[in-house]
Amino acid sequence: MINTQKYNNLMLALVGALILLFPAYLLIKTYSDTDTSTANAEPQFVGGDTCIECHLPEYNDWKGSHHDRAMDEANDSTVLANFNNVTIEGNGMTHRAFMQDGKFMVNTDGENGTMEDFEIKYVFGFTPLQQFLVEFDGGRLQTLPLTWNTLDSVWYHMADSTYADQDIHHNNWLHWTNQAQNWNSMCADCHSTNLQKNYDPHTDTYNTTWSEIDVSCEACHGPSSNHLTWAALPEYARDDFENYGLPVKTSGINNEQYVDNCARCHSRRSSLSDFDYSTQNIHNHIIPNLPDIPTWHLDGQIQDEDYVYASFIQSKMYTKEREVQCNDCHNVHSGQLLFGDDYNKLCLQCHTADVYETPDHHFHKTEGMPGDAVISDSGVKFDVGSGTLCINCHMHGQYYMGVDYRRDHSFRVPRPDLSIKYDVPNACNQCHADKSNQWSENYITKWYGESRTYHFAQAFDDARNGEAHALGRLKGIINDELYPHSIRALSIQYLGNFFQDSLKHEVESYLSNLYPDMRVAAIRSIQVAGEEDINLLYPMLVDDTKAVRTEAARILSSLGLEQIPQKHQKAFDIAISEYEQILLYNADFPIGKFNLANFYYNKAEYGPAEQFYLKALKQDEELHFVKLNLAYLYNRIQKNDKAALLFEDYLKHEPTDAQARYSYGLLLSEMKKYDASLKQLIRSHNLQPERARVAHNIAMMFEFQGDKANTELYLKKEIAIVNDYNSNAELLRFYLSNKMTAKAKPLAIQMNKTFPDVAELKQVIEQLK
């Protein structure tokens, strides 16, 4: 029998529990619904100030850092230079910095070379130098060459320190009013947050925008609106948010992914677009340059302004075995070294002090010991004791931009032996600049013995010098995963440049390599000679990396293919559209305009091609090769008078270009200027006497003019270059048509012996009998 009282009490308890649980259920459901709708929302930039409440220590580290002060509006608190009506001598002129109506002003040479007054709109950086930006029409900001040295508190002119060996006049590409010093294209994307270049190639103007003027939190972590939503939720409601709602992962990743986060700015590179926060693959928005000469030394050491990415990924620190990353040495929010001036402490995090911080390893005097300071090849004074610092032997550096001392991040062992062989730097002689490389090599041998590790520079140099054994060395580097993938990619490039026949047998495996830079190098190294080579490119059109698929599309578009196979047409259309967007994005550079013009030329869109060739020449008058391409275009559209003028102009600057002279000779022949044509053809032959086709054309020109002696002479020269049936047949034809039987008969008999399968030779011999 049921106890009614107990039953009623139980029902009351259950109802009460449901009443209590119901609001919680609604709460959970509400948050759950919110998660689903917002976790995958397109993230928006919300500004670094929103980070302070939860991330105050990181914000305090960042405040005042190089990233914080990467760019600012010019005002009393940001301008560090002396604008108290001071004169500045530089580039052979007298300039002036002064104040006017509360504005920071300079008087310097402008776009037409005359001295003008310009207002400073923004400052750029703060130490060891500060630069200044001036606003021009078309949304341009230009970087003044008048630069403030914040270490010594003096003005200097960039042309005197960085371009001292060049004449930087107002029409020069490097003049501060021209594209080489343009902020929008050269500097902006790494000095501000959420930079959108917004260049219009048709009007040649910018509408560049940013969300924050400096390099703030979201420059590295990505737009953070979803992160704010995540932070506002209770912990149990956050499951739908990946990576705390941030689009860029900076924790829980390997060192390769971590370093790639920094590469977008700390690398020498070409850009494919504004920064894409939705991808962790850097090759979807940049292509880092491979460390090759002339911008790097043959052994991969820094030479030009190369930044640190290409150096660091060469280092053993970066390898899978050690997996060192940027924040192992740097506070990534302040940019400072972790232990201040205690440089060796950074290295001793991994390297044992009782092995490496000893005279038995570094062989240098410690601080306080008797001796003299040395002055390095860069002019840096190294006091006694400096040789015990790891960075001075393994991270030597040089000055850039006049006063900015930057260290090579490849952490290399000094190799005076390579300096002797290949004229590359080594840390010993960079400090002991008064000593010879052999002096350093003698000490290295004394301390460490004669054994030296094989260096990839040896394979590269041998390849450049045509040494056959370099082939095996290059293949070994490419297939050895202990080498950095950038050096393996560069080895593919060398293989393609110097051992193309061997590349053909290897390239398919390189095209499927894990690393995008190796796939890009493989695509660029293919010399397309037939359908087999073209077929290698089609599968790359659907690669998951933009740099790879657009590089394949670029090459295919340049081949003049009448038709892409139907099964590849859709992929090609998508990839070639992406490639065109890359070209348009980079068309603010003269080379970008040139590449865009070539793209339209290959599509037979000659109007736009002509437009961008002309714009490239206007932007940089020293790009003479653009004139050559424009000349070919004018010839194609039957504007031969214009084409001839461009050939003449080009050859004034490049008189030893044999191919251009040959093309010009053919153009003149087409214009019925036969004497002038013959003159250019002969000059082309004299420059490159190994080209059979040129000798043949000269012979035909002489034959057309009735000069039999020179016709015979150049037909024989053709045979001397390439002794095949066709070249001999041309000479035989010439003898027969001019009734030179005595010469025709022995030639025909000899040809019959060499080419016995040609039946018509027997008929010719019978007729001659």
C-alpha positions in Angstrom: 0.0 0.0 0.0 1.4 3.5 -1.0 2.2 5.9 1.8 0.4 9.0 0.6 2.3 11.5 2.7 5.7 10.2 1.5 4.5 10.3 -2.1 3.2 13.9 -1.8 6.5 14.9 -0.2 8.5 13.2 -3.0 6.5 14.9 -5.7 6.9 18.3 -4.0 10.7 17.8 -3.9 10.8 16.8 -7.5 8.7 19.8 -8.6 11.0 22.1 -6.6 14.1 20.6 -8.2 12.6 21.1 -11.6 11.8 24.7 -10.8 15.3 25.3 -9.6 16.9 23.5 -12.5 14.8 25.1 -15.2 16.5 28.6 -15.1 19.9 26.9 -15.2 18.8 24.9 -18.2 17.7 28.1 -19.9 21.0 29.8 -19.0 23.0 26.9 -20.4 20.9 26.8 -23.6 21.1 30.5 -24.0 24.9 30.5 -23.8 25.2 27.4 -25.9 23.1 29.1 -28.6 25.3 32.2 -28.3 28.5 30.0 -28.7 27.2 28.5 -31.9 26.3 31.8 -33.5 29.4 33.8 -32.4 32.3 31.3 -32.2 32.5 31.1 -36.0 31.7 34.8 -36.7 34.1 36.8 -38.8 36.5 38.3 -36.3 36.8 42.1 -36.2 39.6 44.4 -35.0 38.7 45.9 -31.6 42.0 47.7 -30.6 44.8 47.0 -28.2 43.1 49.0 -25.4 40.6 46.1 -25.0 43.4 43.8 -23.9 44.6 45.9 -20.9 42.1 44.7 -18.4 43.1 41.0 -18.6 46.7 41.3 -20.0 48.2 44.2 -18.1 51.7 42.7 -17.6 52.0 42.0 -21.4 50.6 45.5 -22.1 53.2 47.1 -19.8 56.0 45.1 -21.6 54.7 46.3 -25.0 54.3 49.9 -24.0 57.3 51.9 -25.2 58.7 49.0 -27.2 59.8 49.1 -30.9 56.4 47.7 -31.8 54.6 50.3 -29.8 56.7 53.1 -31.3 56.9 51.7 -34.8 54.9 54.7 -36.1 53.3 57.7 -34.6 51.8 61.1 -35.5 54.4 63.8 -35.4 54.0 65.9 -32.2 56.1 67.2 -29.3 56.0 63.8 -27.5 56.9 61.6 -30.5 59.5 63.7 -32.4 62.9 63.1 -31.0 65.0 65.2 -33.5 66.2 68.8 -33.3 63.9 71.0 -35.3 65.3 74.3 -33.9 66.1 75.8 -37.3 69.2 73.6 -37.8 71.0 73.1 -41.1 71.9 69.6 -42.3 74.6 68.9 -44.9 73.8 65.8 -47.0 73.9 64.5 -50.6 75.8 67.6 -51.7 73.1 70.0 -50.5 72.2 72.1 -47.4 68.9 71.1 -45.9 67.1 72.7 -42.9 64.8 71.4 -40.1 62.6 74.0 -38.4 59.2 74.7 -36.8 56.5 76.7 -38.5 53.1 77.4 -36.8 53.6 74.5 -34.5 54.4 72.1 -37.3 57.6 70.2 -37.8 59.1 71.2 -41.2 62.1 70.5 -43.4 63.5 72.3 -46.4 65.0 69.7 -48.8 65.1 68.7 -52.5 61.6 67.8 -53.8 60.2 65.8 -56.8 61.8 68.2 -59.4 65.1 68.6 -57.6 64.4 72.1 -56.3 64.5 73.0 -52.6 61.0 73.1 -51.0 59.4 73.1 -47.6 57.7 69.9 -46.4 55.6 69.2 -43.3 56.4 66.1 -41.2 53.2 64.1 -40.8 54.4 61.0 -39.0 57.5 59.6 -37.2 58.9 56.2 -37.9 60.7 54.2 -35.2 62.7 55.7 -32.4 66.0 54.0 -31.9 68.7 53.8 -33.0 67.3 56.1 -35.6 64.1 57.9 -36.3 62.7 58.6 -39.8 60.0 61.0 -40.9 57.1 60.8 -43.3 55.8 63.5 -45.7 52.4 63.3 -47.3 52.0 63.6 -51.1 49.0 63.6 -53.5 47.5 60.3 -54.3 47.6 59.0 -50.7 51.3 58.6 -50.7 53.6 58.9 -47.7 57.3 59.3 -48.5 60.2 58.7 -46.2 62.6 61.5 -45.9 66.4 60.8 -46.2 67.0 63.3 -43.4 67.3 60.9 -40.5 67.8 61.5 -36.7 70.5 59.4 -35.1 69.0 58.9 -31.6 72.2 57.4 -30.2 74.4 60.4 -30.9 71.6 63.0 -31.2 72.6 64.2 -34.7 71.1 64.5 -38.1 72.4 62.5 -41.1 71.4 62.0 -44.7 70.6 58.5 -45.7 72.2 58.9 -49.2 75.6 59.6 -47.6 75.5 56.5 -45.4 73.5 53.9 -47.3 73.8 54.9 -50.9 77.2 56.7 -50.8 78.4 55.1 -54.0 75.4 56.2 -56.0 74.1 59.4 -57.5 70.7 59.9 -55.8 69.1 62.7 -57.9 65.4 63.5 -58.1 64.8 61.1 -61.0 66.6 58.2 -59.4 64.5 55.3 -58.1 66.1 55.7 -54.7 65.3 59.4 -54.3 63.1 60.0 -51.3 60.1 61.2 -53.4 60.1 58.0 -55.6 58.8 54.5 -55.1 61.8 53.0 -53.3 61.1 55.3 -50.3 57.3 55.0 -50.4 55.8 54.1 -47.1 52.6 52.5 -48.5 54.5 49.8 -50.3 57.9 49.5 -48.6 57.1 50.0 -44.9 53.5 50.2 -43.9 52.4 46.6 -43.5 55.0 46.0 -40.8 54.7 49.2 -38.9 50.9 49.4 -38.3 48.1 47.0 -37.4 45.5 45.8 -39.9 47.2 47.6 -42.7 45.2 47.6 -45.9 47.3 49.0 -48.7 44.4 49.7 -51.1 46.4 50.6 -54.1 44.6 51.4 -57.4 46.9 50.4 -60.3 44.8 52.3 -62.8 45.0 55.7 -61.1 48.3 54.9 -59.4 46.9 56.1 -56.0 46.5 54.8 -52.5 43.8 54.8 -49.9 45.9 53.0 -47.3 44.2 52.4 -43.9 45.0 50.9 -40.5 43.1 50.1 -37.4 46.0 51.1 -35.1 48.9 53.3 -36.2 51.5 51.1 -34.5 52.2 47.4 -34.1 49.6 46.5 -31.5 48.3 43.3 -29.9 46.2 42.3 -32.9 49.0 42.7 -35.4 50.4 39.4 -34.0 47.3 37.7 -32.5 44.8 38.7 -35.2 41.4 40.5 -34.9 40.1 39.8 -31.4 36.4 40.4 -31.3 35.7 36.7 -30.9 38.3 36.5 -28.1 36.3 39.2 -26.2 33.2 37.2 -26.6 35.0 34.1 -25.4 36.4 36.0 -22.4 32.9 37.2 -21.4 31.5 33.7 -21.2 31.6 31.4 -18.2 34.2 28.7 -18.6 31.7 25.9 -19.3 30.3 27.9 -22.3 33.6 28.3 -24.1 34.0 25.0 -25.8 32.9 26.1 -29.2 35.7 28.6 -29.4 39.0 27.4 -30.8 42.3 29.0 -29.6 40.4 31.3 -27.2 38.6 32.9 -30.1 41.9 34.2 -31.7 42.6 33.6 -35.4 46.4 33.3 -34.9 47.8 30.6 -32.7 50.9 31.6 -30.6 50.9 28.8 -28.1 50.7 25.0 -28.3 52.5 25.1 -31.7 56.0 24.0 -32.8 58.9 26.3 -33.3 58.4 26.3 -37.1 54.9 27.6 -36.8 56.0 30.1 -34.1 58.8 31.5 -36.2 56.5 31.7 -39.2 54.3 34.1 -37.2 57.1 36.5 -37.1 58.3 35.9 -40.7 55.6 38.2 -42.3 57.7 41.2 -41.1 61.1 39.8 -40.1 62.0 38.4 -43.5 63.1 39.6 -46.9 60.2 38.6 -49.1 57.7 39.2 -51.8 54.1 39.9 -50.8 51.0 38.2 -52.3 48.4 40.2 -50.5 47.6 42.1 -47.3 48.2 39.8 -44.4 45.8 36.9 -44.2 45.0 36.2 -40.5 42.9 33.2 -41.4 45.9 31.0 -42.3 49.0 29.7 -40.5 50.8 29.1 -43.8 53.0 32.1 -44.5 53.2 31.1 -48.2 49.6 32.2 -48.6 50.6 35.8 -48.2 54.3 36.1 -48.7 57.2 34.2 -50.4 60.4 34.6 -48.3 63.5 35.1 -50.4 66.0 32.3 -50.4 69.4 33.2 -49.0 71.2 33.5 -52.3 73.8 35.9 -53.7 73.9 38.9 -54.3 71.6 39.8 -51.4 73.2 37.2 -49.2 76.8 35.9 -49.2 77.4 32.6 -50.9 77.4 30.8 -47.5 74.1 32.3 -46.5 75.4 35.1 -44.3 73.6 38.5 -44.3 74.8 41.0 -46.9 72.0 43.4 -47.8 69.1 44.3 -45.5 67.9 40.7 -45.1 66.3 40.8 -41.7 66.6 37.6 -39.6 64.2 35.0 -40.8 66.3 33.5 -43.6 69.3 33.5 -41.2 67.6 31.9 -38.3 66.0 29.0 -40.2 69.6 28.1 -41.4 70.7 27.7 -37.8 71.1 24.5 -35.8 69.0 26.2 -33.1 66.0 26.0 -35.5 66.3 22.3 -36.3 63.8 19.7 -35.2 66.4 18.5 -32.7 66.6 21.7 -30.8 63.4 23.6 -31.8 64.5 27.0 -30.5 62.1 29.8 -31.3 62.0 33.6 -30.9 60.7 33.8 -27.4 63.5 31.5 -26.1 65.7 34.6 -26.3 63.3 37.6 -26.6 60.4 38.8 -24.6 58.0 39.0 -27.5 56.0 41.8 -26.0 58.8 44.1 -25.2 61.2 42.9 -27.9 64.0 42.9 -25.4 66.4 40.1 -24.6 65.3 38.0 -21.7 68.3 38.6 -19.5 69.3 42.2 -20.4 73.0 42.6 -21.1 73.9 39.1 -19.8 74.2 37.8 -23.3 75.8 34.5 -22.5 73.0 33.6 -20.1 70.8 33.3 -23.1 73.0 30.6 -24.6 73.6 28.9 -21.3 69.9 28.0 -21.1 71.0 25.1 -23.4 74.7 25.0 -23.6 76.7 23.9 -20.6 78.8 26.7 -19.0 81.7 24.5 -17.9 82.2 23.5 -21.5 81.4 26.6 -23.5 82.1 29.5 -21.1 85.7 28.6 -20.8 89.0 29.7 -22.4 89.3 26.2 -23.8 86.3 27.0 -26.0 86.5 30.7 -26.8 90.3 31.2 -26.5 89.9 34.9 -25.7 90.9 37.2 -22.8 88.4 37.9 -20.1 87.4 41.3 -19.0 90.2 43.1 -17.0 93.1 41.2 -18.6 95.8 43.2 -20.2 95.4 43.9 -23.9 94.1 46.4 -26.5 90.6 46.9 -27.9 90.0 46.0 -31.6 88.0 48.0 -34.1 85.9 45.8 -36.3 85.4 46.2 -40.1 82.1 48.0 -39.3 83.9 50.5 -37.0 82.6 48.9 -33.7 85.0 49.0 -30.8 85.4 45.7 -29.0 87.1 45.9 -25.7 89.2 43.2 -24.0 86.8 40.5 -22.8 84.3 41.0 -25.7 85.7 37.8 -27.3 84.2 35.7 -24.5 80.7 36.7 -25.5 79.0 34.0 -27.6 77.3 36.6 -29.9 80.5 38.1 -31.0 81.8 34.9 -32.5 78.5 33.3 -33.5 76.2 36.3 -34.3 78.5 38.9 -35.8 76.7 41.8 -37.5 77.0 45.0 -39.5 75.4 48.4 -39.8 72.3 49.0 -41.9 70.7 52.4 -42.5 73.8 54.1 -41.3 73.6 53.4 -37.5 71.5 50.3 -37.0 73.7 47.4 -36.0 72.0 44.1 -36.7 73.4 40.6 -36.0 73.3 37.6 -38.2 70.9 35.1 -36.6 72.3 31.9 -38.3 74.5 31.2 -35.2 77.3 30.0 -37.4 80.8 28.8 -36.6 83.5 31.1 -37.9 85.0 29.7 -41.1 88.0 31.6 -42.3 88.7 28.7 -44.7 85.5 29.7 -46.6 86.6 33.3 -46.5 89.8 32.3 -48.2 88.0 30.3 -50.9 84.9 32.4 -51.5 85.5 35.8 -50.1 82.7 35.5 -47.5 83.0 37.2 -44.1 84.0 35.4 -40.9 83.6 36.6 -37.3 87.4 36.4 -36.6 88.3 38.9 -39.3 85.2 41.0 -38.8 86.6 41.8 -35.3 90.3 41.6 -36.1 90.0 43.6 -39.3 93.7 44.3 -39.4 94.5 40.6 -39.8 94.4 38.3 -42.8 92.0 35.4 -43.3 94.9 33.1 -43.2 95.9 34.5 -39.8 92.5 33.5 -38.5 92.6 30.1 -40.2 95.9 29.3 -38.6 94.4 29.9 -35.2 91.3 27.9 -35.9 93.5 25.0 -37.0 95.7 25.3 -33.9 92.6 25.3 -31.6 90.3 22.9 -33.3 92.3 20.9 -35.7 92.2 20.7 -39.5 88.8 18.9 -39.9 86.0 21.1 -41.4 82.4 20.3 -41.9 81.2 20.3 -45.5 79.4 23.5 -46.2 76.7 24.0 -48.9 78.6 27.0 -50.2 81.1 24.6 -51.6 78.4 22.9 -53.7 77.0 26.2 -54.8 80.3 27.5 -55.9 81.2 24.3 -57.7 77.9 24.5 -59.6 78.5 28.1 -60.6 81.9 27.0 -62.0 80.5 24.1 -63.9 82.1 21.4 -61.8 80.3 18.1 -62.6 80.7 16.7 -59.0 78.5 19.5 -57.7 75.5 17.6 -59.1 75.8 14.8 -56.5 76.4 17.3 -53.7 73.3 19.3 -54.6 71.1 16.1 -54.7 72.5 15.1 -51.4 71.6 18.4 -49.8 68.1 18.4 -51.3 67.4 14.9 -49.9 69.0 15.5 -46.5 66.4 16.6 -44.0 69.2 17.8 -41.6 69.7 20.7 -43.9 67.3 23.7 -43.6 64.4 23.5 -46.1 65.4 26.9 -47.4 68.9 25.6 -48.3 67.4 22.5 -49.8 65.0 24.7 -51.9 68.0 26.8 -53.0 69.8 23.6 -54.0 66.8 22.8 -56.2 67.2 26.2 -57.8 70.9 25.5 -58.4 70.1 22.1 -59.9 67.6 23.8 -62.3 70.1 26.5 -63.3 73.2 24.3 -63.8 72.0 20.7 -64.2 68.7 20.9 -65.9 68.9 17.4 -67.5 69.3 15.9 -64.0 66.5 18.0 -62.6 64.1 16.4 -65.1 64.5 13.1 -63.4 64.1 14.5 -59.9 61.6 17.3 -60.1 58.5 15.3 -59.7 59.5 14.2 -56.2 60.4 17.8 -55.3 57.0 19.0 -56.5 55.4 16.8 -53.8 57.7 18.0 -51.0 56.1 18.9 -47.6 57.7 22.4 -47.6 56.0 25.1 -49.9 59.4 26.9 -50.5 60.8 23.6 -52.0 57.7 23.2 -54.2 57.9 26.8 -55.4 61.7 26.4 -56.1 60.9 23.2 -58.1 58.3 24.9 -60.2 60.5 27.9 -60.9 63.4 25.6 -61.9 61.5 23.7 -64.6 62.6 24.7 -68.1 59.5 23.9 -70.1 60.6 22.3 -73.3 57.6 20.0 -74.1 54.3 18.6 -73.1 56.0 16.4 -70.5 57.1 19.4 -68.6 53.8 21.2 -68.9 52.0 18.1 -67.5 54.0 18.5 -64.3 52.5 21.9 -63.7 48.8 21.1 -64.0 48.5 19.2 -60.7 50.2 22.2 -58.9 47.2 24.4 -59.8 45.2 22.8 -57.0 48.0 22.9 -54.4 46.7 24.0 -51.0 49.2 26.9 -50.9 48.7 30.1 -52.9 52.3 30.7 -53.6 52.6 27.3 -55.3 49.4 27.2 -57.4 49.9 30.8 -58.6 53.5 30.2 -59.6 52.3 27.2 -61.7 49.6 29.4 -63.2 52.2 32.1 -64.0 54.4 29.8 -65.9 51.5 28.2 -67.8 50.1 31.6 -68.7 53.5 32.6 -70.2 53.7 29.6 -72.5 51.2 30.8 -75.1 49.1 27.7 -74.8 46.2 27.7 -77.2 44.1 25.6 -74.9 44.3 24.2 -71.3 43.0 20.6 -71.1 39.4 20.6 -70.1 40.0 18.7 -66.9 42.5 21.4 -65.7 40.6 24.5 -67.1 38.7 25.3 -63.9 41.7 25.0 -61.7 43.7 27.1 -64.1 41.0 29.8 -64.2 40.9 30.0 -60.4 44.7 30.1 -60.0 45.3 32.6 -62.8 42.7 34.9 -61.3 44.6 34.7 -58.0 47.8 35.4 -59.8 46.3 38.5 -61.5 45.2 39.8 -58.1 48.8 39.4 -56.8 50.1 41.3 -59.8 47.6 44.1 -59.2 48.5 44.2 -55.5 52.2 44.7 -56.4 51.7 47.0 -59.3 52.7 50.1 -57.3 56.3 48.9 -57.8 57.8 49.4 -61.3 58.8 45.7 -61.5 55.2 45.0 -60.5 53.9 47.1 -63.4 56.3 45.3 -65.7 55.1 41.9 -64.5 51.5 43.0 -64.9 52.3 44.2 -68.4 53.8 40.9 -69.3 50.7 39.1 -68.0 48.5 41.2 -70.3 50.9 40.7 -73.2 50.7 36.9 -72.8 46.9 37.2 -72.9 47.2 39.3 -76.1 45.7 42.3 -74.3 48.1 44.7 -75.8 46.4 48.0 -74.7 46.8 47.3 -71.0 50.2 45.8 -71.6 51.4 49.0 -73.3 49.9 51.1 -70.5 51.8 49.3 -67.7 55.1 49.1 -69.6 55.0 52.9 -70.0 54.1 53.4 -66.4 57.0 51.2 -65.3 59.4 53.2 -67.4 58.0 56.5 -66.0 58.4 55.3 -62.5 62.0 54.0 -62.9 63.9 55.4 -65.9 66.8 52.9 -65.3 64.7 49.8 -66.0 66.0 49.5 -69.6 64.8 45.9 -70.1 61.2 47.2 -70.0 62.0 49.1 -73.2 62.9 45.8 -74.8 59.6 44.2 -73.9 57.7 47.2 -75.1 59.6 47.1 -78.4 58.4 43.5 -78.9 54.9 44.6 -78.2 55.1 47.4 -80.7 56.4 45.0 -83.3 53.5 42.7 -82.6 51.0 45.4 -83.2 52.8 46.8 -86.3 54.1 50.0 -84.7 57.6 49.3 -85.9 58.9 52.9 -85.9 58.2 53.0 -82.1 59.8 49.6 -81.7 63.0 50.7 -83.5 63.4 53.8 -81.3 63.1 51.6 -78.2 65.6 49.1 -79.4 68.1 52.0 -80.1 67.5 53.4 -76.7 67.9 50.1 -75.0 71.1 49.2 -76.8 72.7 52.5 -75.8 72.5 51.3 -72.2 73.0 47.6 -72.9 75.3 47.4 -76.0 76.5 43.9 -75.3 73.0 42.3 -75.4 73.5 40.0 -78.4 69.9 38.7 -78.4 68.5 42.3 -78.5 70.8 43.2 -81.4 69.6 40.1 -83.3 66.0 41.0 -82.7 66.6 44.6 -83.7 68.3 43.3 -86.9 65.2 41.2 -87.8 63.0 44.2 -87.1 65.0 46.4 -89.4 64.9 43.8 -92.1 61.1 43.7 -91.7 61.2 47.5 -92.1 63.2 46.9 -95.4 66.2 48.7 -93.9 68.6 46.0 -95.0 72.0 47.6 -94.6 71.1 48.7 -91.0 69.7 45.2 -90.4 72.9 43.5 -91.6 75.0 45.8 -89.4 73.0 44.7 -86.2 73.1 41.0 -87.2 76.9 41.1 -87.6 77.3 42.9 -84.3 75.1 40.2 -82.6 77.2 37.4 -84.2 80.4 39.0 -83.0 79.1 39.2 -79.5 77.9 35.6 -79.5 79.6 33.7 -82.3 78.3 30.4 -81.1 74.7 31.1 -82.3 74.1 29.3 -85.5 70.8 30.9 -86.3 72.4 34.4 -86.4 75.1 33.2 -88.8 72.4 31.8 -91.0 70.4 35.0 -91.1 73.5 37.0 -91.9 74.1 34.6 -94.8 70.6 35.0 -96.1 70.9 38.8 -95.9 74.2 38.7 -97.9 72.6 36.3 -100.4 69.6 38.7 -100.8 72.1 41.5 -101.6 74.0 39.4 -104.1 77.2 39.1 -102.0 78.1 35.5 -102.8 81.5 35.4 -101.0 80.0 36.5 -97.7 77.0 34.3 -98.1 79.3 31.3 -98.5 81.5 32.5 -95.6 78.5 32.7 -93.1 76.9 29.5 -94.2 80.3 27.8 -93.5 80.3 29.5 -90.1 76.8 28.1 -89.4 78.2 24.6 -90.2 81.1 25.1 -87.9 78.7 25.9 -85.1 76.2 23.1 -85.7 77.2 20.5 -88.3 73.9 18.9 -89.1 71.9 18.0 -92.3 70.0 21.3 -92.4 73.1 23.5 -92.2 74.9 21.5 -94.9 71.8 21.4 -97.1 71.7 25.2 -97.0 75.2 25.5 -98.3 74.5 22.8 -100.9 71.4 24.7 -102.0 73.5 27.9 -102.3 76.1 26.1 -104.5 73.5 24.5 -106.7 71.4 27.7 -107.2 74.6 29.6 -108.2 75.9 26.8 -110.5 79.0 26.3 -108.3 79.3 22.6 -109.4 82.9 22.2 -108.4 82.0 23.0 -104.8 78.6 21.4 -104.8 79.8 17.9 -105.9 82.3 17.2 -103.1 79.9 18.6 -100.5 77.1 16.4 -101.8 79.4 13.3 -101.7 80.5 14.1 -98.2 76.9 14.6 -97.1 75.9 11.3 -98.6 78.5 9.5 -96.5 77.4 11.4 -93.3 73.6 11.1 -94.0 73.3 7.9 -96.1 69.5 7.6 -95.5 68.7 10.8 -97.4 67.7 9.5 -100.8 67.6 12.9 -102.6 71.4 13.3 -102.1 72.0 10.4 -104.4 69.9 12.1 -107.1 71.8 15.3 -106.7 75.1 13.5 -107.1 73.9 11.8 -110.2 72.7 15.1 -111.7 76.1 16.7 -110.9 77.9 13.8 -112.7 
